[in-house]
Amino acid sequence: MPKYLLAHDLGTSGNKATLYTIEGELIASKTYNYVTKYFNVNWAEQNPHDWWKAVCNSTRELIKDIDTKQIVAVSFSGQMMGCVCVDRYGNPLRNSIIYADQRATKETDKILQKIDAMEFYKIIGHRASPSYSLEKLMWIKENEPHIYRNTYKMLNAKDYIVFKLTGNMATDYTDASGTNAFDLNTYKWSEKIVDIAGIDGDKLPEAYDSTHVVGEITKKAATETGLREGTPVIIGAGDGVCASVGAGCVKPGIAYNYMGSTSWIGITAEKPIYDEKMRTMTWAHAVPGYVNPMGTMQTAGTALAWVKNEICKIETKEAMEKGISPYEIINKEIEKSVPGARGILFLPYLLGERTPHWNPNARGAFIGININHKREDLLRAVMEGITYNLNTIVNIFKNYVPIDSMVVIGGGAKSKIWRQMMADIYNVRILKPNYLEEATSMGAAVIGGIGVGEFKDFDAINKFIKIESDHIPNPAYREIYQKAYQVFLHSYEALVGIYEELAKL
């Protein structure tokens, strides 16, 4: 009888439950969506009850035809940098403030009034920013003191679901390192930073290795999910780090690019990378002894989805009639344009930006439109603008480690034209693995397998992935993209003052 690993990936748009065998075979996956409430320009929240409903429904649908005794572990990947305030019984006291939320600007300023920005960066591995959990909890303390007073623990998305399954409140080192309260040098909560923030350190949960067995499925959870009572639950890791595992980035020398709603570029290193401009961050890795430097932009796939929803309504209607993805038609439109989009640039800052600018007031823009431009040029400019922004991250890491090739995963990696564009703009060989949208759940599955002793180490990921195709940089386009990229950088700098003015409107 085969043994199964059940992995949950709590993403931005929904939860994906995926079943793998311990031999690395993908059996099936089921997704249940939930909504994000965007408001006040750059605020973003989700209801934790929706996550639980998604987990229960996707699990029941996934396992309805198998013997649950064959499931040897349940493990997790989850959106990072959120703030879920729960009481001592685990009840959410308000909606979760998710990673994309940028409201905590004043709280960020308060931190930086008490500690040098670079000193903070070298303790935490991240810069002080409204994106992180600590600043969000500070905002709650200041603006919703009744919620703060009643908060027993601050959790992240997967941690809340782990509690619902086991009754135990905990987190792992990767998610802890995304709170801005975790000392990456000691792997403990930073008393110095917690004190500076004015937060009660007891509200932070105990942190463990990602492979830690945090508990077992309770009788109540078994009834709600259909899982077998007593099944081991592994704490898992944040989605960015799970993606690193799922992309095979488990030792130095391997780089990857995740292309989803957000996008990031990650590598594995023995020590944190401290960029002199603090543009990148370093997470704790799921692999013991290593850290996971990354650069993350806010709206990659989200920017393309905005274009699909607001500009490409004709293409979307046509796709529905043909029973295909609207992105297939959009990609064909993009192919009608040329590298450089005939001089149009798109700044992809629809929800502010993290790497490289760390500016919550940054805004999106089309630049360079003239009467001769066509629809396909606009669409290509969007895809190129996202890639230009990511190219800055690539260039930062190239200052520290050689990057000759890069594994690309996520929904955006389905696009052949986008993969070639990445090769041309990054000037690296782009590698496409057999699984594109399963990397995070696959990483969680490997973590779960190690946690229950089915796998010896993280090299087990090689059972799951193989490279199917690659894209080599086209020298003919290199000069075009180099020139356009420089103008892209100048365009952002030229608009910084305008962004500040717009923020006051």
N, C-alpha and C positions, 0 to 999 in steps of 0.2 A: 504494500500500500504506500503511495507517495506521501511525503511529508510536505506541508505547505507553510509558507510564511505570508502572513497578512500584513500589508503595509497601508497606512493611511497617509494621504498628503493633503493637509488642510491649506489650500491655496487662497488666493484673493477672491476667485469667483465661485469656488465650490470645493467639496471634498471628493477626492478620488480614492476609492478602496481598490487595492490591487492584490491579486493572489499569484504567488510565485512558488515553484517547487524549489527544493534545496539544491537541485541540479542547475538552477538558473533559468528555467523555462517560465515564460509569462503565460499564465493560464487564462486570466480574464481580469477586467477592471470595470468598475461601475462608478459613475460620477453623479453626485447630487449637488445642485447649485444652490447658492444663497446670494443675498443682495448686499451691496455696500451702499451706505448712505453717504453721499458726498454733499457738503454744504459749506456755507461761509467761505467760499473760494477754495480753501485748501484744507478743510476738515474732512475726516473720513472715519466712519465707525461701522462696526458690525455687531450683530446680536449673538452672543455665545450660545444661546439656546438654538439658534439656527445651525451652528456647527454640530451640536449634539444630534439634532434631527437628521442632518446630512450624514453623519457617521452611522447612525442607526439604520437609516434607509438604505444607504449604499452597501453596508455590511450584509443586511438581510438579503438584498437582491443578489449580491455576489456569491454568498455561501449556500444558497437555497438547494443546490443540487449536490453538495458534498457532505461527507461525514466530518463534523467539526472536531472530532478527535484527531484528525489528521493535521490540524493547524497547531504547529508547535510553538508559535510566537506571534504576538501582535506588536507592531512597532510603528513609529511615527516620524513624519516630516511635517513641519508646520511653518506658516508665515511667522516671521521674526519681528522683533522690535515693537511689539504691541503692549497694551496695558489692560489686563483684565483684572478688575478689582473684585475679589470674592470675600464673603464673610467666613466665619470659622466653620460653617457647614458647607462651604463651597458654592453658595448661591451668588451669582453675579449681581453686583450692586448697581451696575449701569452697563451700557453697551461698551464693547471693547474699542479703545482708540487704536486704530491699526497703524502699521508702519508708514503709510502714505500721508498720515495726518501731520500738518506743519504748524499747529496752533501754538506750541509751547516756545515761542520766540523769547518772551520776557524771562521765562525760567532759564533758558539757555544763557541769556545775558547775565543772570544772577550768578550762575556757576562761574562764568568767565571773569566776573568781578572779584572772585575769591581765589582763583588759581590761573596760572599762565596756561594758555591754550595748548602749547606744546607739552608742558608737564602733564596735563590731563591726557593728551593723546598718547604719551608714552606709558601711562599707567593702564589705560583702558584699551588701547589699540584703535580707538575711534575718537573722532573729534566731538566736542559738545555740540549737540544739534537737536532741533525739535523732533527729528525723526525717531529718537530713541525713547525707550520705556521710562527711564528715570525722569527725563524732562516732562514726559506726559503725566507721571505720577505727581510731580511737583505742581503741575497745572491743576490737577484735581484737588490737591491740598489747598491751593490758593483760591480756586473758584467753586469747588464743591466740597467744602470742609466736612459736611455730614457724611459724604461718601468716604472720604479719607479716614475719618474716625472709625468707621465701621469696617474698614478693609482689614482683613486678617492676613491675606497674602495677595501679592501681585503676581499673576501668572501670564504666560504666553498661551497662544492658541492650543498647541498640542498638550501643554501641561494641564489645561482645563479639561480636555478630553481624557487624558490619563487619569485625572481625579475622578471623573464620572465613571470610568471603567473599574478603578481599583479602590477608590476612597482615600488615596494617598496624594498629598500635595508635594510636588517636587519639580525640579527643572534639570536640564543638563548643562554642561559647560558651554556648549555652543550658543544656546539661547541665553544663558547668563551673560555671555560676552557681548550679546546684542542689547543689553539693557543700559549700558553706560555706567554701571555700578560695579563691574566685575574687574578685579585686578588680573590682567593677563600674565603678569610676572609671577604671581603666587597661586593663581587659580582659587582665589577666595574673594568674597565680597570686599570691596575696598572701604575700609572704615573711614579713610580720609575723604573720599568722594561722597559717601553717604552722609557724612557730617556736614560737608560743604552744601549739599543739596537740602539739608534740613529734613531728611526723611528718616522714619523709624526703620532701622535695619531689620527688625524682627518681621517686617512685612515682606521680606525677600525670602523665597523658598530655599530649601537645601538643594545644592547643585551636585550632580554626579556625572560620571562618564556616560557617554551616549549609549553604551552597551549595557548599562545598569538595568537589572530586572527590578522595576519599581513596585511590582505587586502582581496580583492575579485578578482575572475577571470575577467580579462579585456576582452573587446570585441575582441581584436586582439588575445589574448591567447585562447579565446573560439573558434575562427575560426580555430586555429592551432591544438587544442587538442580535440575538440568535446564536451568539457565541457560547462555547462550552464554559461553564463555571470552572474556575481554577486555571484557565489558560494563562501562561506567563505574558506579562505586558512589559515591554522594554521602553524606556523613556524616549529613545530616539534622539533626533537632532533638528535644528532649525533647517528650513528648506534650502537655504543657500549652501549649507554644509552638506546636507544629504545629496544635493545635486553634485557637489564635488566628488563624493564617493561614487555616485551613479555614473559620473563621466569618467571614472577611472583615475581621478586626480587624488591619489592616495599616497603619493610619494613625490619628492622633488623632481622637476624636469617635465612635468605634465601641466599644460594650461588648458582651460576650457572657457567657453562663452555660452551662458544660458540666455536664450531669447524667449521670454515669456511676456506677461503683462509688464513686469519690470525686466531689466536685463543686467547681468553682471559678468565680469570676467574674473576668474579665480585661478590661483596657483597654490601649490603646497610648499611650505618652507619649514626649516627648523627653528627660525627665529622671526619675530614680527618684522615687517617692513615699515619703517617710519619715513614716509615721504616728507620732504622738507616743507611742502605746502599743505600737508595734511589732507591730500585729496583722496587717498585710498584708506582702507581700514583693514584691520587684521582680526579675524575671529579665532576662537579656540577651534581646533579641528576635532572631528569625531575620531580620527586616528591618533592614538596616544603618542606623545612625543613630537607632534607637528602642530603648526598653526596654519591658518587658511587665509592668506591675504586676498583681498578683493577690492574691486571698484564697482559701484552699483549706481545705475541711473534710474530715475523714477519712472519714466513713461517711455517704454520701447514699444512692445506690442500694444500697449494702451493707446499710444499715439496713432499707430496704424489702425487700431480699432475705431478711434475717433474719426479718422478720415473715412473709413468704411461706412460708419453710421451717419455721418453728417454731410459728406461730400459725394460718396459713391452709392447713393440710393438707387440709381439706375442699375448699376452693376449688381447690387444686392438683390434687386427684384429679378433680374435676369438669372442670377444664380439659383434663386428659389424655384423658378420655372424649370430650370435644367436639373435641379437636384444636386448641385455641386456647391462647393465653398465659394463665397464671394471673393476670397483671396486668390483663387485660381484666375478669375477674370481680371482682378486688379494687377496680378503679376503679368498677365499678357499685355495689359495697358502699359505697364512700366517698361516692358521690352520694346515698345515703340519709341521710347525716348532714348537718350544716349548717356553714357557716363558723364557726370557733371550736370545733368538735367538742364542742359542748354543755359546754364548760368543762374538757375534758381537755387536758393538755399532755404532749408527749413530748420528752424531752431526748435527742438522737440521738448520744450520745457512746459508741459501742460499742467504739471502739479509741482511747480518749483523744481529744484534739482539737488541731488546729492553729488556724487562724483561726476565731474571734477570741480563744480562751482560752489556747492554747498550754499545755495541761495534759495530760500523758500519763496522769494518774490520773483524769481525768474519766470518768464512767460514765453509761450510759443510764438513763432512768427515765420511768415514767408517773406523772403527778401529777394529782390532782383526781378520781379515779374515785369514783363513788357508785353506789348500788344501781340507779339508773334508767338508767345508761349501757348502751349496746349495742355489739356487735362493730364495727359500722360507725363508731362514734365513736372507738374505739381506732385503727382503720385510718386514719381521717382525721387523727387527732392525730399519727400518725407522719409523714404527708406534710407536714402543717403545721409540725411541729417542725423538719424538715429545712429547710423554706423560711424559717422564722423565723431559723434560724442563718445562712443565706445572706443574709438581709435586713440583718444587721449589716454584712456586707462591702459590700453596696450602699450603705449609709448612710455608711460610711467614705469610699468613693470619691466620693460626692456632695459631700463636703466640699472636694474638690479639682477635680473636673470635673463639668459638667452631664451627667446621664444621664436622657434622656427616653424612650429605647427600648433594647431589649436583644435580641440574637439568642440563641436558646436551642437547644442541640444536645445530642447524646448520647441514650442509650436512654430516659432519663427524660422527654425532651421529646416522646416519642410520646404521652404521656398528655394528652388535651385538658383534663381537669379539673385536672391539675397545672400546665399552662401558664396557665390562668385564675387559679389560686391564686397563681402567681408574679406575675402582673400586679396582682392585688389587694393582695398583701402588699408587693411592692417599690414599688407605685404608679408603674409605668412600663409602656409599651406593649411587649408581648412579641411578637417576630417569629419565625416558624417557617420555616426554609429548606427547600428541596427535599430536601437530604440531612441526616439527623440523626446517623447513626452513622458517617459516613465523614469527618467533619471532620478528624480527626487524620491519617488516611491521605491525604486530599485535600491537607492542608497539606504533608505530606511529598512528595506528587507534584509540587506547584508548586515546592517547594524543589529537587527533582531536575531539573525542567524548566529552571529558571534555571541550575542548576549546569552543565548541558550545552549551554546557549545556545539552547534551544528557546523560552524566554520571555525578554522584555526585563527585566521587573521583577515585583513582587508583585501588581500590578494584574491579573495573569493569573488570579487567583482568581475574578474576575468572569465568566470563561468557565465556571466550574464551578457557582456557586451563584445561586439566585434565591429571593426570599421568596414563599412560597405562601399564608400566612395570618397573621393577627395577633390579639392579644387586648388589649382596652382595659380598664383598671382599672374595676371596678364601684364607684361611690361609695357604694352602699348597704352595702357590706361594710367600708369603710375604717375606720370607728370600731371595729367589732368586732375587726378584726385589730390595730389600734393598741393597744387595751387588752390583748388577749391577748399581744401581742408584749412589752409591758412586763412582764407577769407571767412570761413565759418568761425574760427577762433576770434578773429577781429570783430565779427558781427556781434558776438555775445558781449565782448568788452565795450563796444560802442553803445550798447543798449542798457548797460547796468544802471545808469542814471535814470533812464526812462522807466525801468522796472520799479525803481523806488518811488517815482512819481505816480505810477499806476497803482501801487499798493496803497496810496493815500486817497484814491478816489472813492 
